[in-house]
């Protein structure tokens, strides 16, 4: 650290220029090649993944991802004008590239019109998973559908395919409020604009470089679409935190009459060591996600580690170089009335607090442990799961589509369950019809569609719509009940194997996998 401090001070302008050039180069390259973030993930050895595998193998025509176009009109979707617009749209969509099929709202077998005929939906099925479909093809479907919107006919969108054309939230969007809040807190802490701006600039430079590196890396690794946002927020947090340590130590040395060079050395030998250690531990902790065994999280771990590593290096090199240039002007643009320096390290209040704890350590350990345990009690009844479009911004098309489907067909239409059956050789569908009738009697089930059986009679799919919303506890309990009671009892002795799949089941399996791997994750860290 002593050597690093000398280099940062002696070659301060060179260090700053090098970081600026690196920022411009990496950001420019990233802008030119773009990014290829992924929205898919696999959960090996779970029931929902087995159901997905059977569908992809036995029902290739229905294995592609879908985009739902939700229509709403107070005048009714069966009016001549609305029906002509929608049927014309369905015909146009069928001609677009990578569109396998379009189920229009007026087909009786689809039940895609609400009882009052004011809400309906068309389901566009693509010829493969969304991540393998060109985003332009998905956007063409959206643009074509948008063209029929009128003052009396509303059009909204939902579905897995939509994620491929949604622009991932970048650092400028996801961290703007965080930057503003951090600026206010640092300004109140430091009491001067110069001391506040330096940590912010260093954090933003690190954030810009790391975000661009992650975008470039997405061409080589599978990185989830939410990883850049997570990495940006974590990188910004640790970047400002590390800079706060070093700037505080630097200012204190300046206030004590030391030269800028000596102050830089002291800051890196003390706070700099802590920053190096802390950053390394955070990277190790994030890479601990590899123990979870979910491939989607590998890219998240690497992306976040890159953000922390870059901001840590910026705090240990760019920040000292910037402080070397500022020197004793660190307190310029001072807030009126703000005291910038205490004679002793910290205030008298904190010294009294630490002395009080030191006099009765056992008492304070026991008290603190009881408080922490009390605060942790809600974790014992925590219900884990995944968010869906119902959590999106209220002005987003996905939320509007979600709300319309719930209003028109019931909450369960936003998260259908899929029973995927494998029949014994030569078996018939009577066992499945019996299962359908039993499931339909469940108090939490709204609708059960007849089984769709493959021509060879080996596999079948039954679609179920619950009465409750996808994130409701009743829906989770329905999945558990189907898997542990209803299906085993109905299929006993038939030789038929039935898996419960669908987005709700996938989310539940994902939560179960994470919960079961939590001890391994904590242990590895």
C-alpha positions as CSV (number, residue, x, y, z in Angstrom):
1,X,0.0,0.0,0.0
2,X,2.9,2.4,0.7
3,X,4.2,1.8,-2.8
4,X,0.7,2.3,-4.3
5,X,0.3,5.6,-2.4
6,X,3.6,6.9,-3.7
7,X,2.7,5.9,-7.3
8,X,-0.8,7.4,-7.0
9,X,0.6,10.7,-5.7
10,X,3.7,11.0,-8.0
11,X,1.8,10.0,-11.2
12,X,-1.6,11.4,-10.2
13,X,-2.4,13.0,-13.6
14,X,-1.3,10.0,-15.5
15,X,-3.5,7.7,-13.3
16,X,-6.5,10.0,-13.9
17,X,-6.0,10.2,-17.6
18,X,-5.6,6.4,-17.8
19,X,-8.9,5.8,-16.0
20,X,-10.7,8.3,-18.2
21,X,-9.3,6.7,-21.4
22,X,-10.2,3.3,-20.1
23,X,-13.8,4.5,-19.4
24,X,-14.1,6.0,-22.9
25,X,-12.7,3.0,-24.6
26,X,-14.8,0.4,-22.7
27,X,-18.0,2.4,-23.0
28,X,-17.5,3.1,-26.7
29,X,-16.8,-0.6,-27.4
30,X,-19.8,-1.7,-25.4
31,X,-22.1,0.8,-27.3
32,X,-20.9,-0.4,-30.6
33,X,-21.5,-4.2,-30.0
34,X,-24.4,-3.9,-27.6
35,X,-25.4,-6.7,-25.2
36,X,-27.1,-10.1,-25.3
37,X,-28.6,-10.6,-21.9
38,X,-30.6,-13.8,-21.3
39,X,-34.1,-14.2,-19.7
40,X,-34.1,-18.0,-19.4
41,X,-32.9,-20.3,-16.7
42,X,-33.0,-24.1,-16.0
43,X,-33.7,-25.9,-12.8
44,X,-32.2,-29.4,-13.2
45,X,-33.9,-32.3,-11.5
46,X,-37.1,-30.4,-10.5
47,X,-40.6,-31.4,-11.4
48,X,-41.3,-28.3,-13.5
49,X,-38.1,-28.8,-15.5
50,X,-39.1,-32.4,-16.2
51,X,-42.5,-31.2,-17.4
52,X,-40.8,-28.6,-19.7
53,X,-38.6,-31.3,-21.2
54,X,-41.5,-33.6,-22.0
55,X,-43.4,-30.7,-23.6
56,X,-40.4,-29.7,-25.7
57,X,-39.9,-33.3,-26.9
58,X,-43.5,-34.4,-27.4
59,X,-45.3,-31.1,-28.2
60,X,-42.8,-29.2,-30.3
61,X,-45.7,-27.1,-31.7
62,X,-46.5,-25.7,-28.3
63,X,-43.0,-25.6,-26.8
64,X,-42.2,-22.2,-28.2
65,X,-42.6,-19.1,-26.0
66,X,-45.7,-17.0,-26.3
67,X,-46.8,-13.4,-26.4
68,X,-50.3,-12.5,-25.3
69,X,-52.1,-9.6,-26.9
70,X,-54.8,-8.4,-24.6
71,X,-57.8,-6.5,-26.0
72,X,-60.2,-4.3,-24.1
73,X,-63.2,-2.3,-25.4
74,X,-66.2,-1.0,-23.4
75,X,-68.3,-1.3,-26.6
76,X,-67.5,-5.1,-26.7
77,X,-65.0,-7.1,-28.7
78,X,-67.8,-8.8,-30.7
79,X,-68.9,-5.5,-32.3
80,X,-68.4,-5.5,-36.1
81,X,-65.7,-2.9,-36.1
82,X,-63.6,-4.4,-33.3
83,X,-64.0,-8.0,-34.6
84,X,-62.9,-6.9,-38.1
85,X,-59.8,-5.2,-36.7
86,X,-58.8,-8.1,-34.5
87,X,-59.5,-10.8,-37.1
88,X,-57.5,-8.8,-39.7
89,X,-54.6,-8.5,-37.1
90,X,-54.6,-12.3,-36.5
91,X,-54.3,-12.9,-40.2
92,X,-51.4,-10.4,-40.5
93,X,-49.6,-11.9,-37.5
94,X,-49.7,-15.4,-39.0
95,X,-47.6,-14.2,-41.9
96,X,-44.8,-12.8,-39.8
97,X,-41.5,-14.6,-39.5
98,X,-41.0,-17.0,-36.5
99,X,-44.7,-17.0,-35.7
100,X,-45.8,-20.6,-35.4
101,X,-49.5,-20.0,-34.6
102,X,-52.0,-17.4,-33.4
103,X,-55.0,-18.3,-31.3
104,X,-57.6,-15.6,-31.8
105,X,-60.1,-14.6,-29.2
106,X,-63.1,-15.9,-31.1
107,X,-62.2,-19.6,-31.3
108,X,-64.6,-21.4,-29.0
109,X,-62.0,-23.9,-27.9
110,X,-59.7,-21.2,-26.5
111,X,-62.2,-19.5,-24.2
112,X,-60.4,-16.2,-24.8
113,X,-63.3,-13.8,-24.3
114,X,-64.5,-12.6,-20.9
115,X,-68.2,-13.3,-20.1
116,X,-69.2,-9.7,-20.8
117,X,-67.1,-9.8,-24.1
118,X,-65.2,-6.6,-23.2
119,X,-61.9,-8.3,-22.6
120,X,-60.1,-10.9,-24.7
121,X,-56.7,-12.1,-25.8
122,X,-54.9,-13.6,-28.7
123,X,-51.9,-15.9,-28.1
124,X,-49.0,-15.7,-30.5
125,X,-46.8,-18.7,-30.3
126,X,-43.3,-18.5,-31.7
127,X,-41.4,-21.4,-33.2
128,X,-38.9,-21.6,-30.4
129,X,-37.8,-20.2,-27.0
130,X,-37.8,-16.5,-26.8
131,X,-34.0,-16.2,-26.4
132,X,-33.6,-17.9,-29.7
133,X,-36.1,-15.7,-31.6
134,X,-34.6,-12.5,-33.2
135,X,-35.9,-9.5,-31.1
136,X,-36.9,-7.9,-34.4
137,X,-39.5,-10.7,-35.0
138,X,-41.0,-10.2,-31.6
139,X,-41.0,-6.4,-32.1
140,X,-42.7,-6.9,-35.5
141,X,-45.6,-8.7,-33.7
142,X,-45.9,-5.8,-31.2
143,X,-45.7,-3.1,-33.8
144,X,-48.3,-4.8,-36.0
145,X,-50.7,-5.2,-33.0
146,X,-50.2,-1.6,-31.9
147,X,-51.5,-0.4,-35.3
148,X,-55.1,-1.5,-34.5
149,X,-55.3,0.5,-31.3
150,X,-58.1,3.0,-31.4
151,X,-59.7,5.3,-28.9
152,X,-62.3,2.6,-28.3
153,X,-60.0,-0.5,-28.5
154,X,-57.1,-0.8,-26.1
155,X,-54.2,-3.2,-26.8
156,X,-51.7,-4.4,-24.1
157,X,-49.0,-7.1,-24.1
158,X,-47.7,-9.8,-21.8
159,X,-45.8,-13.1,-22.0
160,X,-42.3,-14.5,-21.8
161,X,-41.4,-13.4,-25.3
162,X,-41.9,-9.8,-24.3
163,X,-38.8,-9.9,-22.1
164,X,-36.6,-10.2,-25.2
165,X,-37.5,-6.8,-26.5
166,X,-37.7,-5.0,-23.1
167,X,-34.6,-2.9,-22.7
168,X,-32.7,-3.9,-19.5
169,X,-32.6,-1.1,-17.0
170,X,-29.2,0.5,-17.3
171,X,-27.1,2.3,-14.6
172,X,-28.4,5.7,-15.7
173,X,-32.0,4.6,-15.0
174,X,-31.6,2.3,-12.1
175,X,-29.2,4.3,-10.0
176,X,-30.2,7.9,-10.6
177,X,-32.2,8.1,-7.3
178,X,-29.5,6.2,-5.5
179,X,-26.9,8.7,-6.7
180,X,-29.0,11.6,-5.6
181,X,-29.6,10.1,-2.1
182,X,-25.9,9.3,-1.8
183,X,-24.9,12.9,-2.7
184,X,-27.2,14.3,0.0
185,X,-25.9,11.9,2.6
186,X,-22.2,12.5,1.7
187,X,-22.8,16.3,1.7
188,X,-24.2,16.2,5.2
189,X,-21.4,13.9,6.3
190,X,-18.5,15.8,4.8
191,X,-19.9,19.3,4.9
192,X,-18.2,20.4,1.7
193,X,-19.1,20.0,-2.0
194,X,-15.6,19.1,-3.1
195,X,-15.3,16.3,-0.5
196,X,-18.7,15.0,-1.6
197,X,-18.1,15.1,-5.4
198,X,-14.8,13.2,-5.4
199,X,-16.3,9.9,-4.1
200,X,-19.3,10.2,-6.4
201,X,-17.1,10.7,-9.5
202,X,-14.9,7.8,-8.6
203,X,-18.0,5.5,-8.0
204,X,-19.6,6.6,-11.3
205,X,-16.4,6.0,-13.3
206,X,-16.1,2.5,-11.8
207,X,-19.8,1.9,-12.5
208,X,-19.5,3.0,-16.1
209,X,-16.5,0.7,-16.8
210,X,-18.0,-2.3,-14.9
211,X,-21.4,-2.0,-16.6
212,X,-19.8,-1.8,-20.0
213,X,-17.6,-4.8,-19.2
214,X,-20.7,-6.8,-18.2
215,X,-22.4,-5.9,-21.4
216,X,-19.4,-7.1,-23.4
217,X,-19.2,-10.3,-21.3
218,X,-22.8,-11.1,-22.1
219,X,-21.7,-12.1,-25.6
220,X,-19.6,-14.9,-24.1
221,X,-21.5,-15.9,-21.0
222,X,-25.2,-16.3,-20.2
223,X,-26.0,-13.2,-18.0
224,X,-29.5,-12.7,-16.7
225,X,-31.3,-9.5,-17.8
226,X,-31.5,-8.2,-14.2
227,X,-27.8,-8.8,-13.5
228,X,-26.6,-5.3,-14.8
229,X,-29.1,-3.5,-12.5
230,X,-28.0,-5.6,-9.5
231,X,-24.3,-5.2,-10.3
232,X,-24.8,-1.4,-10.7
233,X,-26.5,-1.0,-7.4
234,X,-24.0,-3.2,-5.5
235,X,-21.0,-1.5,-7.3
236,X,-22.4,1.9,-6.5
237,X,-22.9,1.1,-2.9
238,X,-19.5,-0.4,-2.2
239,X,-17.8,2.3,-4.4
240,X,-19.2,5.2,-2.4
241,X,-18.6,3.2,0.9
242,X,-14.9,2.6,0.1
243,X,-14.4,6.1,-1.1
244,X,-16.0,7.4,2.2
245,X,-13.4,5.4,4.2
246,X,-10.4,6.8,2.3
247,X,-11.6,10.4,2.0
248,X,-12.4,10.5,5.7
249,X,-9.0,9.3,6.7
250,X,-7.3,11.7,4.1
251,X,-9.3,14.7,5.4
252,X,-8.4,13.9,9.0
253,X,-4.7,13.9,8.2
254,X,-5.0,17.2,6.3
255,X,-6.8,18.7,9.3
256,X,-3.9,17.5,11.5
257,X,-1.5,19.5,9.4
258,X,0.1,16.7,7.3
259,X,1.0,17.2,3.7
260,X,-1.2,15.8,0.9
261,X,1.4,13.1,0.1
262,X,1.6,12.0,3.7
263,X,-2.2,12.0,4.0
264,X,-2.5,9.8,0.9
265,X,0.0,7.3,2.4
266,X,-1.8,7.2,5.8
267,X,-5.2,6.8,4.1
268,X,-4.1,3.8,2.0
269,X,-2.2,2.2,4.8
270,X,-5.3,2.3,7.0
271,X,-8.5,2.6,5.2
272,X,-7.0,1.3,1.9
273,X,-6.1,-2.0,3.5
274,X,-9.7,-2.3,4.8
275,X,-11.1,-1.5,1.3
276,X,-8.9,-4.2,-0.3
277,X,-9.9,-6.8,2.2
278,X,-13.6,-5.8,2.1
279,X,-13.8,-5.8,-1.7
280,X,-12.1,-9.2,-1.9
281,X,-14.6,-10.7,0.6
282,X,-17.6,-9.2,-1.3
283,X,-16.3,-10.8,-4.5
284,X,-15.9,-14.2,-2.8
285,X,-19.3,-13.9,-1.3
286,X,-20.9,-13.2,-4.7
287,X,-19.1,-16.0,-6.3
288,X,-20.5,-18.3,-3.6
289,X,-23.7,-18.2,-5.8
290,X,-22.0,-21.0,-7.8
291,X,-22.8,-23.4,-5.0
292,X,-26.5,-22.9,-5.5
293,X,-26.4,-24.9,-8.7
294,X,-28.7,-22.6,-10.8
295,X,-26.9,-21.7,-14.0
296,X,-28.8,-18.4,-14.3
297,X,-27.1,-17.1,-11.1
298,X,-23.6,-17.8,-12.4
299,X,-23.7,-14.8,-14.7
300,X,-25.2,-12.7,-11.8
301,X,-22.3,-13.7,-9.5
302,X,-19.6,-12.9,-12.1
303,X,-21.3,-9.6,-13.1
304,X,-21.6,-8.3,-9.5
305,X,-18.0,-9.4,-8.7
306,X,-16.8,-7.4,-11.7
307,X,-18.6,-4.3,-10.5
308,X,-17.1,-4.7,-7.0
309,X,-13.6,-5.4,-8.3
310,X,-13.6,-2.4,-10.7
311,X,-14.9,0.0,-8.0
312,X,-12.4,-1.3,-5.5
313,X,-9.5,-0.7,-7.9
314,X,-10.8,2.8,-8.6
315,X,-11.0,3.5,-4.9
316,X,-7.4,2.4,-4.5
317,X,-5.9,4.2,-7.5
318,X,-8.2,6.8,-9.1
319,X,-9.4,8.1,-5.7
320,X,-5.9,8.7,-4.2
321,X,-4.8,10.4,-7.5
322,X,-7.8,12.7,-7.4
323,X,-7.2,13.5,-3.7
324,X,-3.6,14.3,-4.6
325,X,-4.8,16.9,-7.2
326,X,-7.3,18.4,-4.8
327,X,-4.9,18.4,-1.8
328,X,-5.8,20.9,0.9
329,X,-8.7,22.2,-1.1
330,X,-10.7,19.2,0.0
331,X,-13.0,21.4,2.1
332,X,-13.8,24.0,-0.6
333,X,-17.4,25.0,-1.0
334,X,-18.2,24.3,2.7
335,X,-21.7,24.2,4.0
336,X,-22.2,27.2,6.3
337,X,-22.3,26.4,10.0
338,X,-21.0,22.8,9.5
339,X,-18.1,21.8,11.7
340,X,-15.6,19.9,9.6
341,X,-13.1,18.6,12.2
342,X,-13.2,17.1,15.6
343,X,-10.1,17.2,17.8
344,X,-10.5,13.6,18.8
345,X,-11.3,10.7,16.5
346,X,-15.1,10.7,16.4
347,X,-17.4,12.6,18.7
348,X,-17.7,12.4,22.5
349,X,-21.1,10.7,22.1
350,X,-19.6,7.7,20.3
351,X,-16.7,7.5,22.7
352,X,-19.1,7.4,25.7
353,X,-21.1,4.7,23.9
354,X,-18.1,2.5,23.3
355,X,-16.8,2.9,26.9
356,X,-20.3,1.9,28.2
357,X,-20.3,-1.3,26.2
358,X,-16.7,-2.1,27.1
359,X,-17.6,-1.9,30.8
360,X,-20.3,-4.6,30.5
361,X,-19.5,-6.7,27.5
362,X,-21.4,-9.9,28.4
363,X,-24.6,-7.9,29.2
364,X,-24.5,-6.1,25.9
365,X,-23.7,-9.3,23.9
366,X,-26.7,-11.0,25.4
367,X,-29.0,-8.0,24.9
368,X,-27.9,-7.5,21.3
369,X,-28.3,-11.2,20.5
370,X,-31.9,-11.2,21.9
371,X,-32.7,-8.1,19.8
372,X,-31.3,-9.7,16.6
373,X,-33.2,-12.9,17.3
374,X,-36.4,-11.0,17.8
375,X,-35.9,-9.0,14.6
376,X,-35.2,-12.3,12.8
377,X,-38.5,-14.1,13.9
378,X,-40.4,-13.1,10.7
379,X,-38.0,-15.2,8.7
380,X,-39.5,-18.3,10.3
381,X,-42.8,-17.7,8.5
382,X,-41.4,-16.2,5.3
383,X,-43.0,-17.4,2.1
384,X,-40.6,-17.3,-0.8
385,X,-41.5,-16.9,-4.5
386,X,-40.9,-14.9,-7.6
387,X,-42.4,-11.6,-8.8
388,X,-44.5,-11.5,-12.0
389,X,-46.1,-8.8,-14.1
390,X,-48.4,-7.9,-11.2
391,X,-45.4,-6.2,-9.6
392,X,-44.5,-4.2,-12.7
393,X,-45.0,-0.4,-12.8
394,X,-48.7,0.5,-13.1
395,X,-48.1,2.4,-16.3
396,X,-46.4,-0.5,-18.0
397,X,-48.1,-2.6,-20.7
398,X,-47.4,-5.8,-18.8
399,X,-49.1,-4.6,-15.7
400,X,-52.1,-3.3,-17.7
401,X,-52.4,-6.7,-19.5
402,X,-52.1,-8.5,-16.1
403,X,-54.9,-6.4,-14.6
404,X,-57.2,-6.8,-17.6
405,X,-56.8,-10.6,-17.6
406,X,-57.5,-10.7,-13.9
407,X,-60.6,-8.5,-14.3
408,X,-61.9,-10.5,-17.3
409,X,-61.1,-14.1,-16.5
410,X,-60.1,-14.2,-12.9
411,X,-56.7,-13.9,-11.1
412,X,-55.6,-17.4,-12.1
413,X,-55.5,-16.6,-15.8
414,X,-52.2,-14.8,-15.2
415,X,-50.4,-18.0,-14.2
416,X,-51.9,-21.3,-15.6
417,X,-50.6,-24.6,-14.3
418,X,-49.8,-27.4,-16.7
419,X,-50.1,-31.1,-16.0
420,X,-47.8,-33.0,-18.2
421,X,-48.4,-36.8,-18.4
422,X,-46.4,-39.7,-19.7
423,X,-48.7,-42.7,-20.4
424,X,-47.6,-46.3,-20.4
425,X,-47.3,-48.0,-23.8
426,X,-50.7,-48.8,-25.2
427,X,-52.4,-46.8,-22.4
428,X,-55.5,-44.8,-22.9
429,X,-56.7,-41.4,-21.7
430,X,-59.3,-42.6,-19.3
431,X,-57.0,-42.2,-16.3
432,X,-56.3,-38.6,-17.4
433,X,-60.0,-37.8,-17.8
434,X,-60.6,-39.1,-14.3
435,X,-57.7,-36.9,-13.1
436,X,-59.2,-33.9,-14.9
437,X,-62.6,-34.4,-13.1
438,X,-60.9,-34.8,-9.7
439,X,-58.8,-31.7,-10.2
440,X,-61.9,-29.7,-11.4
441,X,-63.6,-30.4,-8.0
442,X,-60.7,-28.7,-6.1
443,X,-62.1,-25.6,-4.3
444,X,-59.1,-23.6,-5.6
445,X,-59.5,-24.5,-9.2
446,X,-61.5,-22.3,-11.6
447,X,-61.1,-24.1,-15.0
448,X,-59.6,-27.4,-16.2
449,X,-59.2,-28.0,-20.0
450,X,-59.5,-31.4,-21.5
451,X,-56.3,-33.4,-22.0
452,X,-54.4,-32.8,-25.3
453,X,-52.8,-36.1,-26.2
454,X,-50.1,-36.7,-28.7
455,X,-50.9,-38.8,-31.8
456,X,-48.8,-41.8,-30.5
457,X,-50.7,-41.7,-27.2
458,X,-47.6,-41.4,-25.1
459,X,-47.9,-38.0,-23.7
460,X,-50.6,-35.5,-22.7
461,X,-51.1,-32.0,-21.4
462,X,-53.8,-30.6,-19.2
463,X,-54.1,-26.9,-18.5
464,X,-55.4,-25.7,-15.2
465,X,-56.4,-22.2,-14.1
466,X,-56.6,-21.5,-10.4
467,X,-59.1,-19.1,-8.7
468,X,-56.2,-17.2,-7.0
469,X,-53.4,-15.1,-8.4
470,X,-50.1,-16.6,-9.2
471,X,-48.4,-15.1,-6.1
472,X,-51.2,-16.0,-3.7
473,X,-50.5,-18.5,-1.0
474,X,-53.6,-20.5,-2.1
475,X,-51.9,-21.0,-5.5
476,X,-48.7,-22.3,-3.9
477,X,-50.8,-24.7,-1.7
478,X,-52.7,-25.9,-4.8
479,X,-49.4,-26.8,-6.5
480,X,-48.2,-28.7,-3.4
481,X,-51.6,-30.4,-3.0
482,X,-51.6,-31.6,-6.6
483,X,-48.1,-33.0,-6.3
484,X,-48.4,-34.6,-3.0
485,X,-52.0,-35.7,-2.8
486,X,-54.3,-35.3,-5.8
487,X,-52.1,-36.7,-8.5
488,X,-50.5,-39.6,-6.6
489,X,-54.0,-40.7,-5.3
490,X,-55.6,-40.5,-8.8
491,X,-52.8,-42.1,-10.7
492,X,-52.1,-45.0,-8.3
493,X,-51.9,-48.2,-10.2
494,X,-52.4,-46.7,-13.6
495,X,-48.7,-46.5,-14.6
496,X,-49.2,-42.9,-15.7
497,X,-46.6,-40.3,-14.6
498,X,-47.8,-36.7,-14.2
499,X,-45.6,-33.6,-13.6
500,X,-46.9,-30.2,-12.5
501,X,-45.3,-27.5,-14.7
502,X,-46.1,-24.0,-15.8
503,X,-44.6,-20.6,-14.7
504,X,-46.1,-20.7,-11.2
505,X,-44.7,-24.2,-10.6
506,X,-41.3,-23.1,-12.0
507,X,-41.2,-20.1,-9.7
508,X,-42.1,-22.3,-6.7
509,X,-39.4,-24.9,-7.6
510,X,-36.9,-22.0,-8.0
511,X,-37.7,-20.8,-4.5
512,X,-37.4,-24.3,-3.1
513,X,-34.0,-24.8,-4.7
514,X,-32.7,-21.6,-3.4
515,X,-34.0,-22.3,0.1
516,X,-32.5,-25.8,0.1
517,X,-29.1,-24.5,-1.1
518,X,-28.9,-21.6,1.4
519,X,-26.8,-23.5,4.0
520,X,-24.3,-24.5,1.3
521,X,-24.1,-20.9,0.1
522,X,-23.6,-19.5,3.6
523,X,-21.1,-22.2,4.4
524,X,-19.0,-21.6,1.3
525,X,-18.8,-17.9,2.0
